[in-house]
Amino acid sequence: MEDNIRQAEADISHFLLYPEKVNKKSLEEGVCFNLLNQVRELEEQLLHERYQKKQKESYTNSFIENMAHQMKTSVTALQIRLDLADFHTKTEEEKAALKEGQKCVTRLTEEIERVLKSSQLAAGKVLMDYEELDLEKLISACIERLEVIAHKRKVSFEMKGELPKKYFGDGFWLMQAFENLLKNAAEHTKKGTIVWVNLEEKEGDIKVSICDEGEGISPEEMPILFQRFCRGTSRKAGYGIGLNMAQDIIKSHHGSISVKNIQGKGACFLVSLPMLYGTEPYKIVRENERKL
């Protein structure tokens, strides 16, 4: 009996680490054997649900990419017409109107690119380019890029602590991840408050926490916050892709991202990244990305 229980424990642990079908025949009658058979049935059900989810995600990604490319074609045609109109414009009023139209086209182009990048990340079509970089400077640069939003809402950023000067990762995509997290905090904290950015190296990991002073996250929203297109009940701005993108990028760096509410303060996002030296540790991830 004890051997059977140990075998069941080993099988369950293996399945949780490597979700794959266990090729074992149905077992004989008996309490322990019936339990093992139920575990086998649960494995089949979980694998089926995982397959269905993957198929749905694949269909969704293809649909989004096709729509984004169609929209880019239309926006390009609109841009050409705006350029032609600007060439023939004579009055200052007309020029001002065209300038406003150009701003709208630029914003639309940026949003289409964001949706397209989100879909490509979710589908594993983006290969990270790992290089040596200063992560602390990268986060500071993200804060500088958000000065317009911060000034508009009378929000300030306070960065405390320090990080090692040498980190290996993809600078472009990490900037996308941290900018999304910082932008999310700046948009949902109360006006006139501070977004706290705490930096720390602990036990070989880089810890970055981004905490706002907003209303926090509702219990209903918490489990689905990082799902794509999740906007939640209190998060009205955006399309619900920024946090999902950040999670995909952090995962590509062997890291993790989590969120919690701090009583009387708001929401706090915690990013944890392992201190990997050189690009060798990323080779497995890169190979897996190429296979997708």
C-alpha positions, 0 to 999 in steps of 0.5 A: 500500500505504501509503495502505491501511495509513493508511486501516486505521489511521484506520478502527480509531482511529475505531471505538475512539472511536466504536463504529459500523458502517463502511459500506464494501464488501468490498475486493479480494484482496491482503494489505492488503485481506484485513487490512482485511476482517478488521478489518471482521469484527472490527467486526461481532463487537464491535458484536454483543457490545456490543448483546448486553451492552446488552440483558442489562444492560437486562433485568437493570436492569428485573428488579432495579427490579421486584423492589426495588419489590415488596420496598418494598411488602412492607416498607411493609406490615410497617412499618404492622403494626409501628406498629399493634403498637407502639400496642397494646404495654404491657410494656417487653419487648414494646416492646424487641422491637418496637424491634429489629424496627424496626431490622431494617426500617430496615436492609432499607429502606436496602439496597433503596434502595441496590440500586434506586439502583445499577440506576437509575445503571447504566441512566442514569435518574439526572440529576446536579444540578451545583452549586458545592460544597467537595469537601474538606468533602464528603469530611470529612462522609463520614468523619464518617458512617462513625465508627461502623464505624471505631470498631467496627473500631478503624480511623482515617482520616487525610486529607492535602493540600487541594483547591480550595474551589470545585468543580462537581458533584452533592453528593448523588451524590458523597457516595454515591461517596466514602462507598462507597469509604471504607466499602469501605476501612474494612471491608477494612483490618486492625483497628487500622490507618489508612485514608489519604485523600490530596487533591491538585490536579494539572494541572487535575485533582482527585486523591483516593486512598483507601488501606487496609492490608488484604490487597489485591486478588487478580489474578483479582478486579482486572479485574472489581472494578467490575462490579455484584454482584462481591464477590470472593474476600476481600470477603465483606461487602455485595452488590457494588454499592458500587464499581460505583455509585462508578464510575458516579457518577465517570464522570458527572462526566467522571472516572475511578476505578482501583485498584492494590495497594501492596506491604506496604500493601493496596489503593489507589483513585484518583479523578480528577476534572477541574476544570470551572468552572460547569455548562456542561461537563456539558450534553452528559452531561445531554443524553445521560442524557435520551436513555437 
